[in-house]
Amino acid sequence: MPEPDADTPFDPTLILLKVEEAARRLGIGRTLMYALIGAGEVESVPVGRLRRVPVDALHSYVARQRESHAHAAA
């Protein structure tokens, strides 16, 4: 399967993403994505020697960020 680039639509059937794919979905860099994973902000799972990010972990992260900013603005 070819590697998707920025112009390729995401496969909505994937439930685990490479760290780079997860970063692209959030619109952030790879280094920041690894930092978020390392800090426990974004869940990831080991698959053998690989690290993968569940799609729903991205949704959870964004929801927490939105909630956090909503409380801070109130």
N, C-alpha and C positions, 0 to 999 in steps of 0.2 A: 504494500500500500504506500503510495507516495506521501511524502511529508507535506502537510498543508502549509501554505504561506499566507501572508497577510491578505491576499486577494482571493483565497480559496474559502468557500463557506465551510463552517464547522459541521461535522457529522453529529446530528442531534441524538443519534442512538448510542454514542459513547457514554459510559458512566464513569470511567476513569480516564483522566487526562495526564499527559506528560506535564512536567512542571512548566515548560515553555508554553505549552498550549493553554494551560490555566492562566499564566501571566498575560498572554494575548487576549484571552476572554475578558480579563479585568482591565485591560489597557494599561498594564504596568510592565516594567522591565523584569527580566529573569532574576536579577540580583535581589530586587525587592521581594519577588515572590518567594525566593529561598529564605529571605529574612523573615517573612510572615509565617512561613512554615516552621522555621527554627524557633520562633517566639511562641508558637502554638496558636497563632491567630487564625491560621488556615489549616484544617485537618489534612493529613496525607497518610497514605498507607504504603507499607512495603509490599512489593510484588517481586519475590526473589531478591535480586540485588538492586532492583529498580525502585524508584519512589514515584507514586502516582497520587493525583489529587482527585477525589470524588467530585463530580459535578455539583452535587448538592452541598458540598463544603463551601463552594464559591457562593452559592445562594445564601447560605447561613452567614458567611462572613459579611456579605453586603447588607443583609438584614440587621446584623449587629451594629454595623457602622451607621446605618440609617437611624436606628433606635438611639444609639449613643449621641449622635449629632442632634436629634430631635429633643432629647432631654437637656442637652447643653444649651440649646437655643431657647428653651422654655423658661 
